């Protein structure tokens, strides 16, 4: 059986990390701040997460579940019927996200840029970004688009570019990306 106090402490740590890492990045948040925010003892923190890197990997996994799958993908599927419409709906979800007061950018890209692709955390970020690209490719296949891998790579450029542009202050970045995305779909449409 799982000890509820242990799982509660782990959850408090992960919840604190989720908020702090999402808003400020990995390097800017120290272990002491995480311990203080989660209200656990040092020994409890390290029992659940032997290193900060272990916590960051858990954070990235949670972000993929809650945000990528639970929000972006779920809302795109909910908003549109066909695979092509679902692809485009991603930018409608992005548009709402970019306009939020607490818009934080993409932690996968942020961690990758902070740590570099050769660092274990950068590598973990790349794996999550690969998961996103695989999902795009699957939608491209369902939409019967030509060269789904090339399409997915181009689509991901539009997604990542709009996320970065929104962080630079362009809250209309998703609308611009959606217009380009429509053209990309047309370029890959089967003849």
C-alpha positions as CSV (number, residue, x, y, z in Angstrom):
1,X,0.0,0.0,0.0
2,X,1.1,3.6,-0.6
3,X,1.6,5.8,2.4
4,X,-0.7,8.8,2.0
5,X,1.6,11.2,3.8
6,X,4.5,10.2,1.5
7,X,2.4,10.6,-1.7
8,X,1.0,13.9,-0.3
9,X,4.6,15.2,0.3
10,X,5.6,14.2,-3.2
11,X,2.6,15.8,-4.7
12,X,3.2,19.1,-2.8
13,X,6.8,19.1,-4.1
14,X,5.8,18.4,-7.6
15,X,3.0,21.0,-7.5
16,X,5.3,23.7,-6.2
17,X,7.9,22.8,-8.9
18,X,5.2,22.8,-11.6
19,X,4.2,26.4,-10.8
20,X,7.8,27.7,-10.2
21,X,9.4,25.9,-13.2
22,X,6.6,26.9,-15.5
23,X,6.8,30.6,-14.6
24,X,10.6,31.1,-14.1
25,X,12.4,28.2,-15.7
26,X,14.7,25.6,-14.1
27,X,17.9,27.4,-13.3
28,X,16.2,30.4,-11.6
29,X,14.5,28.1,-9.0
30,X,16.6,26.7,-6.2
31,X,16.0,23.6,-4.1
32,X,15.6,25.7,-0.9
33,X,12.8,27.6,-2.5
34,X,11.1,24.4,-3.7
35,X,11.4,22.9,-0.2
36,X,10.0,26.1,1.4
37,X,7.2,26.4,-1.1
38,X,6.2,22.7,-0.7
39,X,6.5,22.8,3.1
40,X,8.6,19.6,3.4
41,X,11.8,18.8,5.2
42,X,15.1,18.5,3.3
43,X,15.2,14.8,3.9
44,X,11.6,14.4,2.6
45,X,12.5,16.3,-0.5
46,X,15.5,14.2,-1.3
47,X,13.7,11.0,-0.5
48,X,11.2,11.7,-3.3
49,X,13.6,13.5,-5.6
50,X,17.3,12.5,-5.1
51,X,18.3,15.5,-7.3
52,X,16.8,18.6,-8.8
53,X,17.2,17.0,-12.2
54,X,14.9,14.1,-11.1
55,X,12.3,16.7,-10.1
56,X,12.6,18.5,-13.4
57,X,12.1,15.3,-15.3
58,X,9.0,14.6,-13.2
59,X,7.8,18.2,-13.9
60,X,8.3,17.6,-17.7
61,X,6.3,14.4,-17.6
62,X,3.5,16.1,-15.7
63,X,3.5,19.1,-18.1
64,X,3.1,16.7,-21.0
65,X,0.1,15.0,-19.3
66,X,-1.6,18.1,-18.0
67,X,-0.8,20.7,-20.6
68,X,0.1,19.0,-23.9
69,X,-2.4,16.1,-23.7
70,X,-4.9,17.4,-21.2
71,X,-5.3,20.9,-22.5
72,X,-3.9,21.5,-26.0
73,X,-4.7,18.1,-27.6
74,X,-8.0,17.6,-25.7
75,X,-9.3,21.1,-26.6
76,X,-8.3,20.8,-30.2
77,X,-10.1,17.5,-30.4
78,X,-13.2,19.0,-28.7
79,X,-13.3,22.1,-30.9
80,X,-13.1,20.4,-34.3
81,X,-14.3,17.4,-36.2
82,X,-11.9,16.5,-39.0
83,X,-8.2,15.9,-38.5
84,X,-7.4,19.0,-40.5
85,X,-9.7,21.1,-38.4
86,X,-8.2,19.6,-35.2
87,X,-4.7,20.6,-36.4
88,X,-5.8,24.2,-37.0
89,X,-7.7,24.3,-33.7
90,X,-4.3,23.9,-31.9
91,X,-3.7,27.6,-32.9
92,X,-7.1,28.6,-31.5
93,X,-6.1,27.0,-28.2
94,X,-2.7,28.8,-28.4
95,X,-4.4,32.1,-29.1
96,X,-6.3,31.9,-25.8
97,X,-3.2,30.7,-24.0
98,X,-1.1,33.6,-25.4
99,X,-3.7,36.1,-24.2
100,X,-3.7,34.9,-20.6
101,X,-2.1,37.1,-18.0
102,X,0.0,34.2,-16.7
103,X,1.3,33.1,-20.2
104,X,4.6,31.3,-19.5
105,X,5.8,30.0,-22.8
106,X,6.7,26.3,-23.4
107,X,8.7,24.7,-20.6
108,X,10.0,22.0,-23.0
109,X,11.6,24.6,-25.2
110,X,12.7,26.7,-22.2
111,X,14.4,23.7,-20.5
112,X,16.1,22.7,-23.8
113,X,17.4,26.3,-24.3
114,X,18.5,26.6,-20.6
115,X,20.3,23.3,-20.4
116,X,21.3,22.4,-24.0
117,X,20.5,19.2,-25.9
118,X,23.4,17.2,-24.5
119,X,22.3,17.7,-20.9
120,X,20.0,15.0,-19.5
121,X,17.2,17.6,-19.0
122,X,17.7,19.0,-22.5
123,X,17.5,15.4,-23.8
124,X,14.3,14.8,-21.8
125,X,12.8,18.0,-23.4
126,X,13.7,16.8,-26.8
127,X,11.9,13.5,-26.2
128,X,8.8,15.4,-25.1
129,X,9.0,17.6,-28.2
130,X,9.4,14.5,-30.3
131,X,6.2,13.2,-28.8
132,X,4.4,16.4,-29.9
133,X,5.8,15.9,-33.5
134,X,4.6,12.2,-33.5
135,X,1.1,13.4,-32.6
136,X,1.2,16.0,-35.4
137,X,2.3,13.3,-37.8
138,X,-0.5,11.0,-36.7
139,X,-3.0,13.8,-37.4
140,X,-1.4,14.5,-40.8
141,X,-1.8,10.8,-41.6
142,X,-5.4,10.9,-40.5
143,X,-5.9,14.0,-42.7
144,X,-4.4,12.1,-45.6
145,X,-1.7,14.7,-46.1
146,X,1.4,14.0,-48.2
147,X,4.7,13.4,-46.5
148,X,3.4,13.5,-42.9
149,X,6.9,13.6,-41.4
150,X,7.9,16.7,-43.3
151,X,4.5,18.2,-42.6
152,X,4.9,17.5,-38.8
153,X,8.3,19.1,-38.8
154,X,7.1,22.2,-40.5
155,X,4.0,22.3,-38.3
156,X,6.1,22.1,-35.2
157,X,8.2,25.1,-36.5
158,X,4.9,27.1,-36.7
159,X,3.9,26.0,-33.2
160,X,7.3,26.7,-31.6
161,X,7.7,29.9,-33.5
162,X,4.3,31.2,-32.4
163,X,5.1,30.3,-28.8
164,X,8.4,32.2,-28.8
165,X,6.8,35.2,-30.7
166,X,4.1,35.4,-28.1
167,X,6.8,35.5,-25.3
168,X,8.3,38.4,-27.2
169,X,4.9,40.2,-26.9
170,X,3.0,39.4,-30.1
171,X,-0.3,38.1,-28.7
172,X,-1.6,37.7,-32.2
173,X,1.2,35.1,-33.0
174,X,-1.2,32.2,-33.0
175,X,-3.5,33.9,-35.5
176,X,-0.5,34.5,-37.8
177,X,0.7,31.0,-37.4
178,X,-2.8,29.6,-38.1
179,X,-2.9,31.5,-41.4
180,X,0.5,29.9,-42.4
181,X,-0.7,26.6,-41.1
182,X,-3.7,26.6,-43.5
183,X,-1.3,27.2,-46.4
184,X,0.9,24.3,-45.2
185,X,-2.1,22.0,-45.1
186,X,-2.9,23.0,-48.7
187,X,0.7,22.3,-49.8
188,X,0.5,18.8,-48.3
189,X,-3.0,18.0,-49.4
190,X,-3.2,14.9,-51.6
191,X,-3.8,15.8,-55.3
